[in-house]
Amino acid sequence: MPADSPVDWTDDGLPRSRAFGDVYFSAEDGLAESRAVFLQGCGLPEAWAGRRRFVVGELGFGSGLNIAALLQLWREARPAGGQLHIFSVEAHPLSADDAARALARWPELAPVAERLVASWPGRARGRHRVELPEVSAILDLAVMDVRAALDGWEGRADAWFLDGFAPAANPQMWTDEVLGLVAVRSQPGARAATFTVAGQVRRGLTAAGFEVAKRPGFGRKRERLEARLSGGPAEAAAPPRVAVVGAGIAGAAAARALRALGVAHTVLEADRPGAGGSGNPAALVMPRLDAGLGDAAQLFAQAFARAVQLYKALPDAVISRGVLQLAAAPRDADRFARIAASDIFEPGALSPLDGAGASARLGEAVGDALDQAAALVVEPARVLAAWLGEVSTARVAGLERRDGRWRLLDAAGSEIAAADVVVLAAALGSRELNPQAPLQPVRGQASIAEGEPPVPAAAWGGYVVPTRGGVLFGATHDRDDDRADLRAGDHPRNVATLAKALPGLAGRLAERPLSGRASVRAVTPDRLPLAGALGDGLFALTGFGSRGFSLAPLLAEHVAALAAGAPSPIGRAAAELVDPGRFARRAARRS
C-alpha cells in the first residue's frame, strides 16, 4: 500500500482509515447499510418525484459507496428529464484503485461503480467536478476541511448524507458550526440522515433547525437518525432559454456546460467559429503560476485541472502533452519549487527541473524550469467543433430587455433572436453590448513556421509550441491596439522573443519563411476574467486575455450554473474573484 494512501486493508478486505482508525462501511453489508440509512433515511426515491433538479449533499465521500448506491437508484427511478447534482466533502481522498477495490464487493453496483471509478476525482486540495452523463448526474467533490467546504459552497441541498467517521473519532465533522452550515446550505424541507445517534449530533441538528427522530438502526446498530427542515421545495422555474454571443473558446465552453445541464441554448457568431483569439493552430493549456497559493492560485489550479480533464476526453484535439516553464529570473527556481510542492495540484502534475534536464529536453542550453507534465497543447478548431454544436451566423449589435426577456438586435434594430438569458462570450466584442465591462484590447500576433519538425512546448513570457504541421511561437503584446491585421514587422519581434530563451531554435526559424496570425485579446484591469452575472439575466464570460483555453472550461460551468440555478463547481471566494461587479464594489469602497 503506498505510503500516502489514507487506507489500510483488514484481513477480510475492508478499507480502514489510517487517520481515524475505523472502517469505511459495515462489515455485515455496507451497501445494505447505505440504502437503509441514507437512501431510505432521506425518503428516496419518493423525494425527487417530479423534480427537474435534485441536489444531494454528503459529508464523508470515503469509498464512494453511498454515491454509487445513490446513482444506481437514480438510474432506476429518476424523474423524466431530471438532473442529479451531488456535493460531497472528503479531507482524505482515496485513489481510484482503492475505490475500485472497495466497491468490487458488490457486483450489482458494477454498471455505475465502474463509471464512477473511471472518472474518479483527483486528490489535490480543492474542488473537483465529475460529469456522469449516462445517468444525468454531476458530482462536485470538495477535497478540504469540512467547514471550509460548506462555507464556500453556495448550493442548496434537498437531502444530506451525514457520513463522517463516528463523532468520538472525528469530532470536527459533527460540531454545531458544521451542522449549522448544513442547515444554511439546505432547501426548505430538506432531509438529513446519519448512522449515529450521539447526543451532540441530535442537539446540533436540533439547534440548526432540524426536526430529529430516531429510527431503527441497521445490523448491530440499534438506532439511527433522520432529520428534516420545515417547509418544502419551491416550485421549480421553467428552464431558461439561453443565447450565447460568441463562438470562440468561451462560447464553445458555455455551450458545452449548458448542454451538460440540459439547458437549451443558441450560439450566435458574427463571423465564424474561432475567428478571434481562438483561431490559432495550437493553444497552450497550462496553469497561471501564483506562488502566493491563495484564492487566485487555487482557482487557477482548479481551472487547469478541469480543462485538462475535458480536453483529454477529446483525444483528437490534443497535439502534445507536457510544457516546460523556463525560469526568467534567479528567484524563479525557488518559486517553481514552492508551487510544485503545494497540494493544490495533483501529485506529479508539476516538478522542478534543473538546467541539465531542461536542456536535454529542449536540445539547447537553458536554465532551470518547471516541468508541467499535465499541461497540454491542443488544436482549437477540434475543441470548438466538438463543443459548439450548431452556430447561427449573425452579428448582435444591441440588446433590449422587454417583458422579462432579452431581444438580440442587428445593426438595423431588428430582432435576431430572443432569450431568457444572454451570455456575453465575445471577448472584446462583449464591451460593445455592455459598455460598462472594463475590457482593454491587447493585440497579439503569432508566427508560424510550416513544415518545421515538432518541438517540445515551452513558455517563458514568450512561447513555442508544436502544431499539426509545424511550429507556432510568439506572441506580440500591444496594449490598446484593437486591430487584427497581419504585420510583417512583427515576425522579427517574435524571433527576438524566442531568441531570449532558445537562441538556437530562433536562429533556425529566422531563416524560414514565416506566416502568422493576429487577434485581439480582451483583458481586465486586474487581469482576472469576467465570469458571472451582470443583472437581469445577462452574464459575462470574457476577459481571458491569452488564457482562454485554460480558464474558460471551468468558468463557463460556473456561469452556466448561475444561469440555470444549479450548483456551481467553484467556491464563493473564487466566484468573487471573477464576479463582474467587483470593480464597482471596489470603487464604492474607495469613495
C-alpha positions in Angstrom: 0.0 0.0 0.0 1.5 3.4 -1.0 2.7 5.5 2.0 0.4 8.4 1.0 -2.7 6.2 0.9 -5.3 7.1 3.5 -6.4 3.4 4.0 -5.1 0.1 5.3 -6.9 -3.1 4.4 -8.2 -5.5 7.0 -7.7 -9.3 6.7 -11.3 -9.6 5.5 -10.8 -7.0 2.8 -12.4 -3.9 4.4 -10.8 -0.5 3.9 -9.8 1.1 7.3 -8.9 4.8 7.7 -5.4 5.4 8.8 -6.4 8.8 10.2 -9.5 7.7 12.2 -8.8 4.0 12.8 -12.3 3.0 11.6 -13.7 1.1 8.6 -15.4 2.9 5.8 -18.5 0.8 5.8 -20.2 -2.1 7.7 -18.6 -5.5 7.7 -22.1 -7.0 7.6 -23.2 -5.4 4.3 -22.1 -1.8 3.6 -24.4 -1.5 0.6 -27.4 -2.6 2.5 -26.5 -0.1 5.3 -26.1 2.7 2.8 -29.5 2.0 1.3 -31.2 1.7 4.7 -29.5 4.7 6.5 -29.1 7.2 3.7 -31.4 6.4 0.8 -34.4 5.4 2.8 -33.5 7.8 5.6 -33.8 10.7 3.1 -37.0 9.4 1.6 -35.5 8.4 -1.7 -36.6 7.9 -4.4 -40.0 9.4 -3.4 -38.5 12.8 -2.5 -37.3 13.5 -6.0 -40.5 12.5 -7.8 -41.4 15.2 -10.4 -38.3 17.2 -9.7 -36.3 18.7 -12.6 -33.2 19.1 -10.4 -32.4 17.3 -7.2 -29.3 18.1 -5.1 -27.7 15.7 -2.6 -25.0 16.8 -0.1 -22.7 14.4 1.6 -20.2 14.8 4.4 -17.7 11.9 4.0 -17.3 10.7 0.4 -15.0 7.9 1.5 -15.0 4.9 -0.8 -17.9 6.4 -2.9 -20.2 3.6 -1.7 -23.1 5.9 -0.8 -22.9 7.8 -4.1 -22.7 4.6 -6.1 -25.8 3.4 -4.3 -27.5 6.7 -5.0 -26.5 6.7 -8.7 -27.9 3.2 -9.1 -31.2 4.2 -7.6 -31.3 7.4 -9.6 -30.7 5.4 -12.8 -33.6 3.1 -12.0 -36.1 5.7 -10.7 -35.1 9.2 -11.8 -37.9 11.5 -12.9 -38.2 12.2 -16.7 -35.7 14.9 -17.7 -34.3 15.1 -14.1 -30.8 16.2 -13.3 -29.0 14.9 -10.1 -26.3 17.1 -8.5 -24.1 15.7 -5.8 -21.9 17.8 -3.5 -19.6 15.7 -1.3 -16.7 16.5 1.1 -13.6 14.4 1.8 -10.5 15.6 3.5 -8.6 12.3 2.9 -9.5 11.1 -0.6 -8.9 7.6 -1.7 -7.2 6.7 -5.0 -9.3 5.3 -7.9 -7.6 1.9 -7.3 -8.6 1.8 -3.6 -12.1 2.8 -4.5 -12.4 0.1 -7.2 -11.2 -2.5 -4.7 -13.7 -1.4 -2.1 -16.7 -1.2 -4.5 -15.9 -4.6 -6.1 -17.6 -6.3 -3.1 -20.9 -5.5 -4.8 -21.1 -6.7 -8.4 -24.7 -5.4 -8.6 -23.2 -1.9 -8.5 -20.8 -2.5 -11.3 -22.6 -0.5 -14.0 -22.4 2.7 -12.0 -19.4 1.9 -9.9 -17.1 1.3 -12.9 -18.2 4.6 -14.5 -17.7 6.4 -11.2 -14.2 4.9 -10.7 -13.3 5.7 -14.4 -14.0 9.3 -13.7 -12.7 9.3 -10.1 -12.0 12.8 -8.7 -8.4 13.9 -8.2 -6.6 14.2 -4.8 -5.5 17.8 -5.0 -6.8 20.1 -2.3 -9.7 22.0 -3.8 -12.9 21.3 -5.8 -13.3 18.6 -8.5 -16.1 18.1 -10.9 -17.2 14.7 -12.4 -19.9 14.5 -15.1 -21.8 11.3 -15.4 -24.0 12.0 -18.5 -25.1 8.3 -18.8 -27.2 8.9 -15.7 -27.8 12.7 -15.9 -25.7 13.3 -12.8 -22.9 15.7 -11.8 -20.6 15.2 -8.8 -18.7 18.0 -7.2 -16.2 16.8 -4.6 -14.5 19.2 -2.2 -11.2 17.9 -1.0 -10.7 20.0 2.1 -11.8 20.6 5.6 -15.5 20.3 6.1 -16.1 23.7 7.4 -14.2 25.4 4.5 -16.1 23.2 2.0 -19.5 24.1 3.4 -18.7 27.7 3.9 -17.5 28.1 0.3 -20.4 26.1 -1.3 -23.3 28.3 -2.5 -25.6 25.4 -3.4 -28.7 24.2 -1.5 -29.3 20.5 -0.9 -32.5 18.7 -0.9 -31.0 15.7 1.1 -27.9 15.2 3.2 -25.9 12.0 3.9 -24.0 12.8 7.1 -21.4 10.0 7.0 -18.3 11.2 8.6 -16.5 8.7 10.9 -18.0 8.4 14.4 -18.1 11.6 16.5 -15.7 10.1 19.0 -13.1 9.5 16.3 -13.9 12.5 14.1 -15.4 15.3 16.2 -14.7 18.1 13.8 -17.2 16.7 11.4 -20.0 16.9 13.9 -19.7 20.4 15.5 -22.6 22.7 16.0 -21.0 25.0 13.5 -20.8 22.3 10.8 -24.3 21.2 11.4 -25.5 24.8 11.3 -23.8 25.2 7.9 -25.6 22.1 6.7 -28.9 23.8 7.6 -27.9 27.0 5.9 -27.0 25.1 2.7 -30.3 23.3 2.6 -33.6 23.8 0.8 -36.8 24.2 2.9 -38.0 20.7 3.6 -34.5 19.2 3.2 -33.9 15.8 4.9 -30.7 14.6 6.5 -29.8 11.1 7.6 -27.0 9.6 9.6 -25.9 6.3 11.3 -25.1 7.9 14.6 -27.5 8.9 17.4 -24.8 10.6 19.5 -26.3 13.3 21.8 -24.1 16.1 20.3 -25.3 15.2 16.8 -29.0 15.2 17.9 -28.5 18.5 19.8 -26.6 20.1 16.9 -29.2 19.2 14.3 -32.0 20.4 16.5 -30.2 23.7 17.2 -29.7 24.1 13.4 -33.5 23.9 12.9 -34.0 20.3 12.0 -36.7 18.1 13.5 -34.9 15.0 14.6 -36.2 11.5 15.1 -34.6 8.1 16.0 -35.3 5.2 13.7 -34.3 1.5 13.9 -30.7 1.0 13.0 -29.0 -1.3 10.6 -27.4 -4.6 11.7 -25.9 -4.3 15.1 -26.6 -0.6 15.5 -29.8 -0.3 17.4 -30.8 3.2 16.1 -30.0 5.8 13.5 -31.2 9.4 12.9 -33.5 11.1 10.4 -33.9 14.8 10.4 -36.0 17.3 8.4 -36.3 21.0 8.0 -39.7 22.6 7.9 -41.3 23.6 4.6 -41.0 22.2 1.2 -39.1 23.0 -2.0 -40.3 25.9 -4.1 -41.9 25.1 -7.4 -39.1 24.8 -9.9 -38.9 27.6 -12.5 -39.1 26.6 -16.1 -35.6 26.1 -17.6 -34.3 29.2 -19.3 -33.7 29.6 -23.0 -30.1 30.9 -23.3 -28.4 32.8 -26.1 -24.6 32.7 -26.2 -22.9 35.5 -28.1 -19.5 34.4 -29.4 -18.1 31.2 -30.9 -14.6 31.2 -29.6 -13.4 29.0 -26.7 -15.6 31.0 -24.2 -18.7 30.5 -26.3 -17.9 26.8 -27.0 -17.2 26.1 -23.3 -20.5 27.8 -22.4 -22.4 25.7 -25.0 -20.8 22.5 -23.6 -21.6 23.5 -20.0 -25.2 24.4 -20.8 -25.6 21.1 -22.7 -24.3 19.2 -19.6 -27.0 20.8 -17.5 -29.7 20.0 -20.1 -30.3 23.7 -20.9 -31.5 24.7 -24.3 -29.3 27.3 -25.9 -28.3 29.1 -29.2 -24.9 30.2 -30.1 -24.6 33.4 -32.3 -21.3 34.4 -34.0 -20.7 37.5 -36.2 -18.0 35.8 -38.3 -17.1 32.1 -37.9 -16.1 29.9 -35.0 -12.6 30.8 -33.9 -12.5 34.0 -35.9 -10.9 35.8 -33.0 -8.3 34.7 -30.4 -9.4 31.1 -30.5 -8.3 30.6 -34.2 -4.6 29.8 -33.8 -3.5 26.4 -35.0 -2.4 25.5 -31.4 -3.2 26.6 -27.9 -1.4 26.2 -24.6 -3.3 24.7 -21.6 -1.2 25.4 -18.5 -1.8 26.9 -15.1 -1.1 30.6 -14.3 1.6 30.2 -11.6 1.0 32.1 -8.4 3.4 31.3 -5.6 1.1 33.0 -3.0 -1.1 29.9 -3.2 -4.1 31.9 -2.1 -7.6 32.0 -3.5 -6.5 33.1 -7.0 -3.8 30.4 -7.2 -6.4 27.8 -6.2 -8.8 29.0 -8.9 -6.1 28.8 -11.5 -5.2 25.3 -10.4 -8.8 24.1 -10.4 -9.4 25.6 -13.8 -6.3 24.0 -15.2 -7.2 20.6 -13.9 -10.7 20.8 -15.2 -9.5 22.0 -18.7 -7.0 19.1 -18.9 -9.7 16.6 -17.8 -12.1 17.8 -20.5 -9.6 18.1 -23.3 -8.2 14.6 -22.6 -11.8 13.4 -23.3 -11.2 14.8 -26.8 -8.1 12.8 -27.7 -8.1 14.0 -31.3 -7.8 17.6 -30.0 -4.6 17.0 -28.1 -1.4 17.8 -30.1 1.2 17.2 -27.4 1.5 16.7 -23.6 3.8 18.5 -21.2 5.1 22.1 -21.2 8.3 23.5 -19.8 8.0 26.8 -18.0 11.5 28.3 -18.2 12.9 30.4 -15.4 13.1 34.1 -16.3 14.8 35.3 -13.1 17.1 33.8 -10.5 14.3 33.6 -7.9 12.1 31.5 -10.2 13.8 28.3 -9.2 12.6 28.7 -5.6 9.2 29.9 -6.8 8.8 26.8 -9.0 9.8 24.5 -6.1 7.2 26.1 -3.8 4.4 25.8 -6.3 5.3 22.3 -7.2 5.3 21.3 -3.6 1.9 22.7 -2.9 -1.1 20.4 -2.5 -3.4 22.4 -4.9 -2.1 20.4 -7.9 -2.3 16.7 -8.5 0.8 14.7 -7.4 3.3 14.7 -10.3 1.5 17.4 -12.2 4.4 19.9 -11.7 8.0 19.2 -10.8 11.2 21.4 -10.8 13.7 20.6 -13.4 17.4 21.7 -13.3 19.1 23.3 -16.2 20.7 20.0 -17.4 17.4 18.2 -17.5 15.6 21.1 -19.2 18.5 21.5 -21.8 18.3 17.8 -22.6 14.5 18.1 -23.2 14.8 21.2 -25.5 18.0 20.3 -27.3 19.9 23.5 -26.3 21.3 25.1 -23.2 18.7 26.7 -20.9 18.4 27.3 -17.2 16.1 25.8 -14.5 12.5 25.1 -15.5 9.2 23.8 -14.1 8.1 20.6 -15.8 4.4 20.9 -16.2 3.8 17.3 -17.1 0.0 17.6 -17.1 -0.1 20.6 -19.4 -1.3 20.2 -22.9 -1.1 21.8 -26.4 -4.5 21.5 -28.1 -5.9 22.1 -31.5 -8.5 24.9 -31.1 -10.5 24.0 -34.2 -11.2 20.5 -33.0 -12.2 21.7 -29.5 -14.7 24.2 -31.0 -16.1 21.6 -33.4 -16.7 19.2 -30.5 -18.3 21.7 -28.1 -20.1 24.3 -30.1 -22.9 22.4 -31.8 -24.9 24.4 -34.3 -23.9 28.1 -34.6 -26.1 30.9 -36.1 -24.1 33.4 -38.1 -25.4 36.8 -37.0 -23.8 40.0 -35.7 -25.5 41.0 -32.5 -25.3 44.8 -32.4 -27.6 45.5 -29.4 -29.6 44.1 -26.6 -33.0 45.1 -25.4 -34.8 43.9 -22.3 -38.6 43.6 -22.8 -41.2 41.7 -20.9 -38.7 39.8 -18.9 -36.7 38.5 -21.9 -33.8 39.7 -23.9 -34.1 40.7 -27.6 -30.9 40.4 -29.5 -30.8 43.0 -32.3 -28.9 43.6 -35.5 -27.4 46.9 -36.6 -30.8 48.0 -38.0 -32.6 47.3 -34.7 -34.4 44.2 -36.0 -34.7 41.1 -33.7 -32.3 38.3 -34.5 -33.3 36.1 -31.5 -34.9 36.3 -28.1 -33.8 34.5 -24.9 -34.4 34.5 -21.2 -30.7 34.6 -20.5 -27.8 36.0 -22.6 -24.1 35.1 -22.0 -21.7 37.5 -23.5 -18.7 35.4 -24.6 -17.4 37.6 -27.5 -14.1 38.7 -26.0 -13.6 42.4 -26.7 -16.9 42.4 -28.6 -18.7 41.9 -25.3 -17.8 45.5 -24.5 -20.0 46.7 -27.4 -23.0 45.0 -25.9 -22.2 46.0 -22.3 -20.1 49.3 -22.4 -19.6 49.1 -18.6 -17.4 46.0 -19.0 -13.9 47.1 -18.1 -12.1 45.4 -21.0 -8.9 46.6 -22.7 -7.7 45.4 -26.1 -4.3 43.8 -26.4 -3.2 42.9 -29.9 -1.2 39.7 -30.3 0.5 38.3 -33.5 2.0 34.8 -33.5 4.4 33.5 -36.1 4.1 30.1 -37.8 6.9 28.0 -39.4 5.2 25.5 -41.6 7.0 22.2 -42.1 9.3 22.6 -39.2 9.8 19.4 -37.1 7.8 19.3 -33.9 9.4 20.9 -30.8 8.7 20.4 -27.1 6.3 23.1 -25.8 8.0 25.8 -23.7 6.9 29.1 -22.2 8.9 31.9 -20.6 7.0 35.1 -21.3 7.0 34.1 -24.9 6.2 30.6 -26.0 6.9 28.0 -28.6 4.6 25.0 -29.3 4.1 22.3 -32.0 1.2 22.5 -34.4 -0.1 19.7 -36.6 2.3 20.8 -39.4 5.0 23.0 -37.9 5.8 25.4 -35.0 3.9 28.3 -33.5 5.7 30.9 -31.5 5.4 34.5 -30.2 3.4 36.4 -29.5 3.5 40.2 -29.6 1.6 42.1 -26.8 0.4 45.5 -27.9 -1.9 47.2 -25.4 -4.8 49.4 -26.6 -4.4 48.1 -30.2 -7.6 46.6 -31.4 -6.6 45.8 -35.0 -6.1 42.3 -36.2 -4.2 43.0 -39.4 -1.1 40.9 -40.1 2.1 42.9 -39.9 5.4 41.7 -41.4 7.4 43.7 -38.8 6.0 41.5 -36.0 7.8 38.4 -37.1 11.3 39.8 -36.2 9.9 40.8 -32.8 8.7 37.2 -32.2 12.0 35.8 -33.3 13.8 38.1 -30.9 11.5 37.0 -28.1 12.3 33.3 -28.9 16.0 34.1 -29.0 15.9 35.2 -25.4 15.1 31.7 -24.3 16.1 29.4 -27.2 18.6 31.2 -29.5 19.4 28.0 -31.4 15.8 27.4 -32.4 15.4 31.1 -33.1 18.3 31.1 -35.5 16.9 28.2 -37.5 13.4 29.8 -37.7 14.7 33.2 -38.7 15.9 31.6 -41.9 12.5 30.1 -42.7 9.5 31.8 -44.4 7.1 32.7 -41.7 3.3 33.1 -41.8 1.3 34.4 -38.9 -2.0 35.2 -37.3 -3.1 38.3 -35.3 -6.0 38.6 -32.9 -7.1 40.9 -30.2 -7.2 39.7 -26.6 -9.6 41.2 -24.0 -8.1 41.8 -20.6 -9.4 43.4 -17.4 -7.6 45.9 -15.1 -6.8 43.1 -12.6 -6.0 40.5 -15.3 -8.8 38.2 -14.0 -11.7 37.2 -16.2 -15.3 38.4 -16.0 -17.4 35.4 -15.3 -20.8 36.0 -13.6 -24.0 37.9 -13.5 -24.4 41.4 -14.9 -28.0 41.6 -13.9 -31.5 40.8 -15.3 -30.4 37.5 -16.9 -27.3 39.0 -18.5 -24.0 37.2 -17.9 -20.4 37.8 -18.8 -17.8 35.2 -19.8 -14.9 37.2 -21.2 -11.7 38.9 -20.3 -9.5 35.8 -20.5 -6.5 37.5 -22.2 -4.3 34.8 -23.6 -5.6 32.1 -21.1 -9.0 31.2 -22.5 -8.2 27.6 -23.2 -7.1 27.1 -19.6 -9.7 29.1 -17.8 -12.9 29.1 -19.9 -14.0 25.5 -19.4 -14.4 25.8 -15.7 -15.7 29.3 -15.6 -18.2 28.5 -18.3 -19.6 25.8 -16.0 -19.8 28.5 -13.2 -21.7 30.9 -15.5 -24.0 28.1 -16.8 -24.8 27.0 -13.3 -25.7 30.6 -12.3 -27.9 30.9 -15.4 -29.6 27.6 -14.8 -30.0 27.8 -11.0 -27.7 24.8 -10.5 -24.8 24.4 -8.0 -21.6 26.0 -9.3 -18.3 24.0 -9.4 -16.3 26.8 -7.9 -16.4 28.2 -4.3 -17.6 31.5 -3.1 -14.1 33.1 -2.8 -13.3 32.1 -6.5 -16.7 33.4 -7.6 -16.0 36.8 -6.0 -12.6 37.0 -7.7 -14.2 36.8 -11.2 -17.5 38.5 -10.5 -18.1 41.3 -13.0 -19.4 43.5 -10.2 -16.1 43.6 -8.3 -14.8 46.8 -9.9 -18.0 48.7 -9.0 -17.7 47.4 -5.4 -14.1 48.4 -5.2 -14.9 51.9 -6.5 -17.7 52.2 -4.0 -15.4 51.3 -1.1 -12.8 53.8 -2.3 -15.4 56.6 -2.4 
